[in-house]
Amino acid sequence: MIRRSLNVRTTGERGVASLTIENYVKAIYQIAAGDAQPAATGRLAESLGVSPGTVTSMLKTLSESGLAEYTPYEGARLTESGRTLALRVLRRHRLIELFLVRTLELSWDEVHEEAENMEHAVSDLLVDRIDAFLGYPATDPHGDPIPKADGTVARSAGKRLSELSSGMEFRLERVLDQSPEFLRYLSETGLKLGAIGKVASSRPQAGVITLMVEGAETTLAYKIADQILVTLESSAG
């Protein structure tokens, strides 16, 4: 189990300090794309809604705790213990989101904030029970991979929708921008997980891509299509 491999304890109780640390390691993991690059201080400040100075102070604390390696003017990378904790938090968050969608029928644009509040309060035992109840799902309502109990996480397959050419057929697999406004916009245009469509035209010079999804035509700006991951359907060749 993830909790058995975690050697660093943030606090004796799940209080404010623990919540803050969990939020930081989760943000570092997501920004650094699984340690492919360091998480810059500015990006962390923007993501967490705090000042760069606050981030710098906290990164030093994480470094002293053995959860991250902080390099001034470069950013932070998680240590093995930090990565384990981040995946533990992400596992809670994503399973809670899916649980809320499947059992309480919340929409995919409603669950993120609820999961943010609940992820720090539920026990690992309860999360494991939720996982079993849901049938050990691979992804959450937005297509994000759910870390397994042993700490492993699958790499997300797919290409950005903005990279597709005219005539390519696709299946929508994951949404990177999970703000409620963005998700509601996608729902209104018929772009939901599992939706199958075809690129009618792609015009880089205009910065737009036109799709046919479930019989309806939709035109998206590249900056929107860039936040959507898809897999190609076999008929696309």
Accessible surface in RSA format (square Angstrom, percent):
REM  Atomic radii and reference values for relative SASA: ProtOr
REM  Chains: A
REM  Algorithm: Lee & Richards
REM  Probe-radius: 1.40
REM  Slices: 20
REM RES _ NUM      All-atoms   Total-Side   Main-Chain    Non-polar    All polar
REM                ABS   REL    ABS   REL    ABS   REL    ABS   REL    ABS   REL
RES MET A   1    72.27  37.4  41.58  27.5  30.69  73.1  15.37  13.1  56.90  75.4
RES ILE A   2     7.82   4.4   5.77   4.3   2.05   4.9   6.30   4.5   1.52   4.1
RES ARG A   3    82.24  34.5  68.34  34.8  13.90  33.1  29.12  39.8  53.12  32.2
RES ARG A   4   187.75  78.8 155.36  79.2  32.39  77.1  59.83  81.8 127.92  77.5
RES SER A   5    68.42  57.8  47.29  63.1  21.13  48.7  50.10 106.7  18.32  25.7
RES LEU A   6    25.30  14.1  10.09   7.2  15.21  38.2  10.19   7.2  15.11  40.7
RES ASN A   7   128.48  88.6  98.39  95.1  30.09  72.5  29.39  70.7  99.09  95.8
RES VAL A   8    34.25  22.5  30.63  27.7   3.62   8.7  33.91  29.5   0.34   0.9
RES ARG A   9   190.20  79.9 161.52  82.3  28.68  68.3  69.33  94.7 120.87  73.3
RES THR A  10    38.68  27.5  11.90  12.1  26.79  63.8   6.19   8.3  32.49  49.1
RES THR A  11    44.02  31.3  25.90  26.3  18.12  43.2  36.20  48.6   7.82  11.8
RES GLY A  12    72.82  89.8   0.00   N/A  72.82  89.8  36.71 100.7  36.11  80.9
RES GLU A  13   144.65  83.0 135.45 102.5   9.20  21.9  55.86 108.1  88.79  72.5
RES ARG A  14   106.10  44.5  72.52  37.0  33.58  79.9  57.87  79.1  48.23  29.2
RES GLY A  15    35.08  43.3   0.00   N/A  35.08  43.3  33.77  92.7   1.31   2.9
RES VAL A  16   126.30  83.1 119.75 108.4   6.55  15.8 120.80 105.0   5.50  14.9
RES ALA A  17    53.15  48.9  42.55  65.7  10.60  24.1  50.18  70.7   2.97   7.9
RES SER A  18     4.11   3.5   4.11   5.5   0.00   0.0   0.70   1.5   3.41   4.8
RES LEU A  19    73.79  41.1  72.50  51.9   1.29   3.2  73.18  51.4   0.61   1.6
RES THR A  20    42.40  30.2  41.11  41.7   1.29   3.1  28.55  38.3  13.85  20.9
RES ILE A  21    14.48   8.2  14.48  10.8   0.00   0.0  14.48  10.4   0.00   0.0
RES GLU A  22     3.90   2.2   3.90   3.0   0.00   0.0   0.09   0.2   3.81   3.1
RES ASN A  23    33.37  23.0  32.66  31.6   0.71   1.7   6.69  16.1  26.67  25.8
RES TYR A  24     9.33   4.4   9.33   5.3   0.00   0.0   8.83   6.6   0.50   0.6
RES VAL A  25     0.00   0.0   0.00   0.0   0.00   0.0   0.00   0.0   0.00   0.0
RES LYS A  26    15.18   7.4  15.18   9.3   0.00   0.0  13.63  12.3   1.55   1.7
RES ALA A  27     5.32   4.9   3.55   5.5   1.76   4.0   5.32   7.5   0.00   0.0
RES ILE A  28     0.00   0.0   0.00   0.0   0.00   0.0   0.00   0.0   0.00   0.0
RES TYR A  29    26.63  12.4  26.44  15.0   0.19   0.5  14.29  10.7  12.34  15.2
RES GLN A  30    93.94  52.5  69.07  50.5  24.88  59.2  28.15  59.9  65.80  49.9
RES ILE A  31    19.04  10.8  12.41   9.2   6.63  16.0  15.14  10.9   3.90  10.6
RES ALA A  32     0.00   0.0   0.00   0.0   0.00   0.0   0.00   0.0   0.00   0.0
RES ALA A  33    65.68  60.4  39.88  61.5  25.80  58.7  51.81  73.0  13.87  36.7
RES GLY A  34    31.46  38.8   0.00   N/A  31.46  38.8   9.61  26.4  21.86  48.9
RES ASP A  35    43.63  30.6  31.72  31.6  11.91  28.2  20.73  48.8  22.90  22.8
RES ALA A  36    82.08  75.5  43.58  67.3  38.50  87.6  55.82  78.6  26.25  69.5
RES GLN A  37    88.24  49.3  87.50  63.9   0.74   1.8  21.50  45.8  66.74  50.6
RES PRO A  38    34.73  25.3  24.77  22.6   9.96  36.2  24.77  20.4   9.96  61.9
RES ALA A  39     0.00   0.0   0.00   0.0   0.00   0.0   0.00   0.0   0.00   0.0
RES ALA A  40    42.20  38.8  41.29  63.7   0.92   2.1  41.46  58.4   0.75   2.0
RES THR A  41    29.14  20.7  26.11  26.5   3.03   7.2  19.13  25.7  10.01  15.1
RES GLY A  42    45.33  55.9   0.00   N/A  45.33  55.9  33.90  93.0  11.43  25.6
RES ARG A  43   126.67  53.2 123.12  62.8   3.55   8.4  41.83  57.2  84.83  51.4
RES LEU A  44     0.00   0.0   0.00   0.0   0.00   0.0   0.00   0.0   0.00   0.0
RES ALA A  45     7.64   7.0   6.05   9.3   1.59   3.6   6.34   8.9   1.30   3.4
RES GLU A  46   141.65  81.3 114.46  86.6  27.19  64.7  53.48 103.4  88.17  72.0
RES SER A  47    71.94  60.8  33.52  44.7  38.42  88.5  20.92  44.6  51.02  71.5
RES LEU A  48    49.40  27.5  22.74  16.3  26.66  67.0  27.31  19.2  22.09  59.4
RES GLY A  49    67.80  83.6   0.00   N/A  67.80  83.6  36.28  99.6  31.52  70.6
RES VAL A  50    57.20  37.6  38.00  34.4  19.20  46.3  48.18  41.9   9.01  24.4
RES SER A  51    59.69  50.4  48.78  65.1  10.91  25.1  44.85  95.5  14.83  20.8
RES PRO A  52    78.79  57.4  78.59  71.6   0.20   0.7  78.79  65.1   0.00   0.0
RES GLY A  53    50.99  62.9   0.00   N/A  50.99  62.9  39.44 108.2  11.55  25.9
RES THR A  54    67.59  48.1  60.16  61.0   7.43  17.7  40.77  54.8  26.83  40.6
RES VAL A  55     0.00   0.0   0.00   0.0   0.00   0.0   0.00   0.0   0.00   0.0
RES THR A  56    36.80  26.2  36.80  37.3   0.00   0.0  24.82  33.3  11.98  18.1
RES SER A  57    68.28  57.7  62.43  83.3   5.85  13.5  29.26  62.3  39.02  54.7
RES MET A  58    28.25  14.6  25.97  17.2   2.27   5.4  10.37   8.8  17.88  23.7
RES LEU A  59     0.00   0.0   0.00   0.0   0.00   0.0   0.00   0.0   0.00   0.0
RES LYS A  60   108.80  53.1 106.95  65.6   1.85   4.4  55.87  50.3  52.93  56.4
RES THR A  61    56.66  40.3  56.18  57.0   0.48   1.2  33.04  44.4  23.62  35.7
RES LEU A  62     0.00   0.0   0.00   0.0   0.00   0.0   0.00   0.0   0.00   0.0
RES SER A  63    47.06  39.8  32.98  44.0  14.08  32.4   5.11  10.9  41.94  58.8
RES GLU A  64   152.12  87.3 111.42  84.3  40.69  96.9  52.52 101.6  99.60  81.3
RES SER A  65    47.36  40.0  26.85  35.8  20.51  47.2  19.20  40.9  28.16  39.5
RES GLY A  66    33.94  41.9   0.00   N/A  33.94  41.9  28.81  79.1   5.13  11.5
RES LEU A  67     0.00   0.0   0.00   0.0   0.00   0.0   0.00   0.0   0.00   0.0
RES ALA A  68     2.49   2.3   0.00   0.0   2.49   5.7   0.00   0.0   2.49   6.6
RES GLU A  69   109.40  62.8 104.24  78.9   5.16  12.3  36.06  69.8  73.34  59.9
RES TYR A  70    41.61  19.4  18.50  10.5  23.11  60.1   8.69   6.5  32.92  40.6
RES THR A  71    65.50  46.6  64.50  65.4   1.00   2.4  36.26  48.7  29.24  44.2
RES PRO A  72    77.39  56.4  69.25  63.1   8.14  29.6  69.36  57.3   8.02  49.9
RES TYR A  73   231.54 108.1 179.08 101.9  52.47 136.5 146.61 110.2  84.93 104.7
RES GLU A  74    88.52  50.8  73.52  55.6  15.01  35.7  30.89  59.7  57.64  47.1
RES GLY A  75     2.56   3.2   0.00   N/A   2.56   3.2   0.09   0.2   2.47   5.5
RES ALA A  76     0.32   0.3   0.00   0.0   0.32   0.7   0.32   0.4   0.00   0.0
RES ARG A  77    85.86  36.1  85.86  43.8   0.01   0.0  33.44  45.7  52.42  31.8
RES LEU A  78    13.29   7.4   0.00   0.0  13.29  33.4   0.00   0.0  13.29  35.8
RES THR A  79    32.66  23.2  24.08  24.4   8.58  20.5  32.36  43.5   0.30   0.4
RES GLU A  80   150.82  86.6 137.00 103.6  13.82  32.9  55.96 108.2  94.86  77.4
RES SER A  81    26.69  22.6  22.98  30.7   3.71   8.6   3.53   7.5  23.16  32.4
RES GLY A  82     0.00   0.0   0.00   N/A   0.00   0.0   0.00   0.0   0.00   0.0
RES ARG A  83    82.57  34.7  82.57  42.1   0.00   0.0  20.32  27.8  62.25  37.7
RES THR A  84    22.27  15.8  19.07  19.3   3.19   7.6   5.37   7.2  16.89  25.5
RES LEU A  85     3.08   1.7   3.08   2.2   0.00   0.0   3.08   2.2   0.00   0.0
RES ALA A  86     0.00   0.0   0.00   0.0   0.00   0.0   0.00   0.0   0.00   0.0
RES LEU A  87     2.26   1.3   2.26   1.6   0.00   0.0   2.26   1.6   0.00   0.0
RES ARG A  88    40.29  16.9  39.97  20.4   0.33   0.8   3.19   4.4  37.11  22.5
RES VAL A  89     0.00   0.0   0.00   0.0   0.00   0.0   0.00   0.0   0.00   0.0
RES LEU A  90     1.70   0.9   1.70   1.2   0.00   0.0   1.70   1.2   0.00   0.0
RES ARG A  91    11.41   4.8  11.41   5.8   0.00   0.0   4.75   6.5   6.66   4.0
RES ARG A  92     1.76   0.7   1.76   0.9   0.00   0.0   0.99   1.3   0.77   0.5
RES HIS A  93     9.90   5.4   9.90   6.9   0.00   0.0   7.28   7.5   2.62   3.0
RES ARG A  94    15.40   6.5  15.40   7.8   0.00   0.0   0.38   0.5  15.02   9.1
RES LEU A  95     0.21   0.1   0.21   0.2   0.00   0.0   0.21   0.2   0.00   0.0
RES ILE A  96     1.23   0.7   1.23   0.9   0.00   0.0   1.23   0.9   0.00   0.0
RES GLU A  97     0.58   0.3   0.58   0.4   0.00   0.0   0.00   0.0   0.58   0.5
RES LEU A  98    11.54   6.4  11.54   8.3   0.00   0.0  11.54   8.1   0.00   0.0
RES PHE A  99    59.84  29.9  59.84  37.1   0.00   0.0  59.84  36.3   0.00   0.0
RES LEU A 100    10.93   6.1  10.93   7.8   0.00   0.0  10.93   7.7   0.00   0.0
RES VAL A 101    41.75  27.5  36.55  33.1   5.20  12.5  36.55  31.8   5.20  14.1
RES ARG A 102   130.37  54.7  99.49  50.7  30.88  73.5  41.34  56.5  89.02  54.0
RES THR A 103    52.84  37.6  22.76  23.1  30.07  71.7  27.46  36.9  25.38  38.4
RES LEU A 104   112.27  62.5  90.01  64.4  22.26  55.9  93.95  66.0  18.31  49.3
RES GLU A 105   148.91  85.5 121.29  91.8  27.62  65.8  37.64  72.8 111.27  90.9
RES LEU A 106    45.17  25.2  39.66  28.4   5.51  13.9  41.26  29.0   3.92  10.5
RES SER A 107    47.55  40.2  37.79  50.4   9.76  22.5  43.23  92.1   4.32   6.1
RES TRP A 108    28.45  11.4  24.56  11.9   3.89   9.1  23.24  12.4   5.21   8.5
RES ASP A 109    21.36  15.0  14.26  14.2   7.10  16.8   0.89   2.1  20.48  20.4
RES GLU A 110    90.00  51.7  76.69  58.0  13.31  31.7  27.81  53.8  62.19  50.8
RES VAL A 111     0.00   0.0   0.00   0.0   0.00   0.0   0.00   0.0   0.00   0.0
RES HIS A 112    55.43  30.3  55.17  38.4   0.25   0.7  35.29  36.4  20.14  23.4
RES GLU A 113   107.36  61.6 106.56  80.6   0.80   1.9  49.11  95.0  58.25  47.6
RES GLU A 114    81.21  46.6  81.20  61.4   0.01   0.0   8.73  16.9  72.48  59.2
RES ALA A 115     0.00   0.0   0.00   0.0   0.00   0.0   0.00   0.0   0.00   0.0
RES GLU A 116    43.81  25.2  39.80  30.1   4.01   9.5  12.68  24.5  31.13  25.4
RES ASN A 117   109.86  75.8  88.37  85.4  21.50  51.8  28.07  67.6  81.79  79.1
RES MET A 118    72.09  37.3  70.16  46.4   1.92   4.6  62.93  53.5   9.15  12.1
RES GLU A 119     0.00   0.0   0.00   0.0   0.00   0.0   0.00   0.0   0.00   0.0
RES HIS A 120    18.10   9.9  14.97  10.4   3.13   8.0  13.48  13.9   4.62   5.4
RES ALA A 121    80.90  74.4  50.89  78.5  30.01  68.3  56.38  79.4  24.52  65.0
RES VAL A 122    17.89  11.8  12.29  11.1   5.60  13.5  16.34  14.2   1.55   4.2
RES SER A 123    61.09  51.6  50.14  66.9  10.95  25.2  49.53 105.5  11.56  16.2
RES ASP A 124    20.54  14.4  14.36  14.3   6.18  14.6   8.22  19.3  12.33  12.3
RES LEU A 125   103.91  57.9 102.08  73.0   1.82   4.6 102.08  71.7   1.82   4.9
RES LEU A 126    84.84  47.3  82.78  59.2   2.06   5.2  84.68  59.5   0.17   0.5
RES VAL A 127     2.11   1.4   2.11   1.9   0.00   0.0   2.11   1.8   0.00   0.0
RES ASP A 128    26.80  18.8  22.27  22.2   4.53  10.7  18.86  44.4   7.94   7.9
RES ARG A 129   155.15  65.1 151.13  77.0   4.01   9.6  45.15  61.7 110.00  66.7
RES ILE A 130    15.84   9.0  14.52  10.8   1.32   3.2  15.75  11.3   0.10   0.3
RES ASP A 131    12.08   8.5  12.08  12.0   0.00   0.0   0.29   0.7  11.78  11.8
RES ALA A 132    45.95  42.3  31.13  48.0  14.83  33.7  31.39  44.2  14.56  38.6
RES PHE A 133   142.74  71.4 110.17  68.2  32.57  84.8 120.00  72.8  22.74  65.1
RES LEU A 134    15.59   8.7   2.82   2.0  12.76  32.1   6.05   4.2   9.54  25.7
RES GLY A 135    53.44  65.9   0.00   N/A  53.44  65.9  30.20  82.9  23.23  52.0
RES TYR A 136   152.60  71.2 133.47  75.9  19.13  49.8 100.60  75.6  52.00  64.1
RES PRO A 137    22.23  16.2   3.91   3.6  18.31  66.6  13.96  11.5   8.27  51.4
RES ALA A 138    74.54  68.5  59.98  92.6  14.56  33.1  64.93  91.4   9.61  25.5
RES THR A 139    62.19  44.2  57.13  57.9   5.06  12.1  30.47  40.9  31.72  48.0
RES ASP A 140     3.84   2.7   0.69   0.7   3.15   7.5   0.00   0.0   3.84   3.8
RES PRO A 141    13.84  10.1   3.01   2.7  10.84  39.4  10.48   8.6   3.37  20.9
RES HIS A 142     0.00   0.0   0.00   0.0   0.00   0.0   0.00   0.0   0.00   0.0
RES GLY A 143     6.05   7.5   0.00   N/A   6.05   7.5   1.45   4.0   4.60  10.3
RES ASP A 144     8.46   5.9   8.46   8.4   0.00   0.0   0.11   0.3   8.35   8.3
RES PRO A 145    14.49  10.6  14.49  13.2   0.00   0.0  14.49  12.0   0.00   0.0
RES ILE A 146    10.22   5.8   2.21   1.6   8.02  19.3   2.21   1.6   8.02  21.8
RES PRO A 147     0.30   0.2   0.11   0.1   0.19   0.7   0.11   0.1   0.19   1.2
RES LYS A 148   120.75  58.9 117.84  72.3   2.91   6.9  73.69  66.3  47.06  50.1
RES ALA A 149    27.08  24.9  23.32  36.0   3.76   8.6  24.32  34.2   2.76   7.3
RES ASP A 150    96.99  67.9  68.82  68.5  28.17  66.6  37.73  88.8  59.26  59.1
RES GLY A 151    17.51  21.6   0.00   N/A  17.51  21.6  10.78  29.6   6.73  15.1
RES THR A 152    73.58  52.3  68.51  69.5   5.07  12.1  69.57  93.4   4.01   6.1
RES VAL A 153    35.09  23.1  13.46  12.2  21.63  52.1  15.24  13.2  19.85  53.8
RES ALA A 154    68.84  63.3  52.37  80.8  16.47  37.5  62.39  87.9   6.45  17.1
RES ARG A 155   231.10  97.0 203.52 103.7  27.57  65.7  81.61 111.5 149.49  90.6
RES SER A 156    46.37  39.2  11.39  15.2  34.98  80.6  12.71  27.1  33.66  47.2
RES ALA A 157    72.50  66.7  55.50  85.6  17.01  38.7  64.57  90.9   7.93  21.0
RES GLY A 158    37.13  45.8   0.00   N/A  37.13  45.8   4.24  11.6  32.89  73.7
RES LYS A 159    86.83  42.4  82.78  50.8   4.05   9.6  54.44  49.0  32.38  34.5
RES ARG A 160    83.32  35.0  82.40  42.0   0.92   2.2  10.94  14.9  72.38  43.9
RES LEU A 161     0.00   0.0   0.00   0.0   0.00   0.0   0.00   0.0   0.00   0.0
RES SER A 162    19.61  16.6  10.01  13.4   9.60  22.1   5.52  11.8  14.09  19.7
RES GLU A 163   100.47  57.7  73.74  55.8  26.73  63.6  37.34  72.2  63.13  51.5
RES LEU A 164     3.49   1.9   0.00   0.0   3.49   8.8   0.00   0.0   3.49   9.4
RES SER A 165    61.54  52.0  59.01  78.8   2.53   5.8  29.51  62.8  32.03  44.9
RES SER A 166    66.73  56.4  43.84  58.5  22.89  52.7  32.41  69.0  34.33  48.1
RES GLY A 167    38.45  47.4   0.00   N/A  38.45  47.4  25.02  68.7  13.43  30.1
RES MET A 168    53.73  27.8  52.67  34.9   1.06   2.5  53.58  45.6   0.15   0.2
RES GLU A 169    49.19  28.2  49.19  37.2   0.00   0.0   5.37  10.4  43.82  35.8
RES PHE A 170     0.03   0.0   0.03   0.0   0.00   0.0   0.03   0.0   0.00   0.0
RES ARG A 171    83.51  35.1  83.51  42.6   0.00   0.0  16.22  22.2  67.29  40.8
RES LEU A 172     0.99   0.6   0.00   0.0   0.99   2.5   0.00   0.0   0.99   2.7
RES GLU A 173    60.34  34.6  52.79  39.9   7.55  18.0  11.49  22.2  48.85  39.9
RES ARG A 174    40.92  17.2  40.92  20.9   0.00   0.0   1.07   1.5  39.85  24.2
RES VAL A 175     0.00   0.0   0.00   0.0   0.00   0.0   0.00   0.0   0.00   0.0
RES LEU A 176    57.74  32.2  34.82  24.9  22.92  57.6  36.27  25.5  21.47  57.8
RES ASP A 177    46.83  32.8  40.23  40.0   6.60  15.6  12.53  29.5  34.30  34.2
RES GLN A 178    36.08  20.2  26.93  19.7   9.15  21.8  12.41  26.4  23.67  18.0
RES SER A 179    44.60  37.7  35.47  47.3   9.12  21.0  35.81  76.3   8.79  12.3
RES PRO A 180    43.02  31.4  43.02  39.2   0.00   0.0  43.02  35.5   0.00   0.0
RES GLU A 181   114.93  66.0 107.09  81.0   7.84  18.7  62.67 121.2  52.26  42.7
RES PHE A 182    24.14  12.1  19.09  11.8   5.05  13.1  23.62  14.3   0.52   1.5
RES LEU A 183     0.51   0.3   0.51   0.4   0.00   0.0   0.51   0.4   0.00   0.0
RES ARG A 184   106.08  44.5 104.97  53.5   1.10   2.6  45.24  61.8  60.84  36.9
RES TYR A 185    77.47  36.2  75.49  43.0   1.98   5.1  60.42  45.4  17.05  21.0
RES LEU A 186     0.00   0.0   0.00   0.0   0.00   0.0   0.00   0.0   0.00   0.0
RES SER A 187    57.30  48.4  36.95  49.3  20.35  46.9  32.26  68.7  25.04  35.1
RES GLU A 188   143.64  82.5 102.86  77.8  40.77  97.1  49.32  95.4  94.31  77.0
RES THR A 189    30.50  21.7  17.89  18.1  12.61  30.1  25.67  34.5   4.83   7.3
RES GLY A 190    25.30  31.2   0.00   N/A  25.30  31.2  24.26  66.6   1.04   2.3
RES LEU A 191     0.00   0.0   0.00   0.0   0.00   0.0   0.00   0.0   0.00   0.0
RES LYS A 192   112.63  54.9 112.63  69.1   0.00   0.0  58.56  52.7  54.06  57.6
RES LEU A 193    57.87  32.2  37.76  27.0  20.12  50.6  37.89  26.6  19.99  53.8
RES GLY A 194    34.28  42.3   0.00   N/A  34.28  42.3  22.90  62.8  11.38  25.5
RES ALA A 195     3.92   3.6   0.00   0.0   3.92   8.9   3.47   4.9   0.45   1.2
RES ILE A 196    78.02  44.4  69.38  51.7   8.65  20.8  69.38  50.0   8.65  23.5
RES GLY A 197     6.03   7.4   0.00   N/A   6.03   7.4   5.60  15.4   0.43   1.0
RES LYS A 198    94.42  46.1  94.42  57.9   0.00   0.0  41.13  37.0  53.29  56.8
RES VAL A 199     0.84   0.6   0.00   0.0   0.84   2.0   0.00   0.0   0.84   2.3
RES ALA A 200    50.08  46.0  20.26  31.3  29.82  67.8  28.08  39.5  22.00  58.3
RES SER A 201    37.49  31.7  37.31  49.8   0.19   0.4  29.21  62.2   8.29  11.6
RES SER A 202    27.03  22.8   9.54  12.7  17.49  40.3   5.80  12.4  21.23  29.7
RES ARG A 203   106.95  44.9 106.32  54.2   0.64   1.5  32.75  44.8  74.20  45.0
RES PRO A 204    94.53  68.9  75.94  69.2  18.59  67.6  76.33  63.0  18.20 113.1
RES GLN A 205   154.82  86.6 109.09  79.7  45.73 108.9  74.09 157.7  80.73  61.2
RES ALA A 206    58.46  53.8  26.05  40.2  32.42  73.7  36.36  51.2  22.10  58.5
RES GLY A 207    24.74  30.5   0.00   N/A  24.74  30.5  19.93  54.7   4.82  10.8
RES VAL A 208    31.81  20.9  31.54  28.6   0.27   0.6  31.54  27.4   0.27   0.7
RES ILE A 209     0.21   0.1   0.00   0.0   0.21   0.5   0.21   0.2   0.00   0.0
RES THR A 210    11.45   8.1  11.25  11.4   0.20   0.5   6.61   8.9   4.85   7.3
RES LEU A 211     0.00   0.0   0.00   0.0   0.00   0.0   0.00   0.0   0.00   0.0
RES MET A 212    74.30  38.5  70.47  46.6   3.83   9.1  65.72  55.9   8.58  11.4
RES VAL A 213     3.83   2.5   0.42   0.4   3.42   8.2   0.42   0.4   3.42   9.3
RES GLU A 214   119.18  68.4  75.00  56.7  44.17 105.2  49.48  95.7  69.70  56.9
RES GLY A 215    71.48  88.1   0.00   N/A  71.48  88.1  35.00  96.0  36.48  81.7
RES ALA A 216    54.23  49.9  49.40  76.2   4.83  11.0  54.23  76.4   0.00   0.0
RES GLU A 217   121.44  69.7  90.41  68.4  31.03  73.9  20.50  39.7 100.94  82.4
RES THR A 218    15.94  11.3  11.40  11.6   4.54  10.8  10.28  13.8   5.66   8.6
RES THR A 219    66.51  47.3  45.25  45.9  21.26  50.7  31.22  41.9  35.29  53.4
RES LEU A 220     1.01   0.6   0.00   0.0   1.01   2.5   1.01   0.7   0.00   0.0
RES ALA A 221    34.89  32.1  29.71  45.8   5.18  11.8  29.75  41.9   5.14  13.6
RES TYR A 222    55.24  25.8  54.22  30.8   1.02   2.6  52.15  39.2   3.09   3.8
RES LYS A 223   163.71  79.9 147.13  90.3  16.57  39.5  97.55  87.8  66.15  70.5
RES ILE A 224    36.82  21.0  36.44  27.1   0.38   0.9  36.82  26.5   0.00   0.0
RES ALA A 225     0.00   0.0   0.00   0.0   0.00   0.0   0.00   0.0   0.00   0.0
RES ASP A 226    50.99  35.7  50.99  50.7   0.00   0.0   8.98  21.1  42.01  41.9
RES GLN A 227    53.34  29.8  53.34  39.0   0.00   0.0   8.25  17.6  45.09  34.2
RES ILE A 228     0.00   0.0   0.00   0.0   0.00   0.0   0.00   0.0   0.00   0.0
RES LEU A 229    19.09  10.6  19.09  13.7   0.00   0.0  19.09  13.4   0.00   0.0
RES VAL A 230     0.48   0.3   0.16   0.1   0.32   0.8   0.16   0.1   0.32   0.9
RES THR A 231    41.50  29.5  38.11  38.6   3.39   8.1  36.10  48.5   5.40   8.2
RES LEU A 232    73.85  41.1  48.30  34.6  25.55  64.2  48.30  33.9  25.55  68.8
RES GLU A 233    42.38  24.3  38.92  29.4   3.46   8.2   6.42  12.4  35.96  29.4
RES SER A 234   115.25  97.4  82.73 110.4  32.52  74.9  60.53 128.9  54.72  76.7
RES SER A 235    86.07  72.7  44.35  59.2  41.72  96.1  54.30 115.6  31.78  44.5
RES ALA A 236    33.39  30.7   0.75   1.2  32.64  74.2   5.68   8.0  27.71  73.4
RES GLY A 237   106.27 131.1   0.00   N/A 106.27 131.1  58.95 161.8  47.32 106.0
END  Absolute sums over single chains surface
CHAIN  1 A    12008.9       9242.6       2766.3       6456.8       5552.1
END  Absolute sums over all chains
TOTAL         12008.9       9242.6       2766.3       6456.8       5552.1
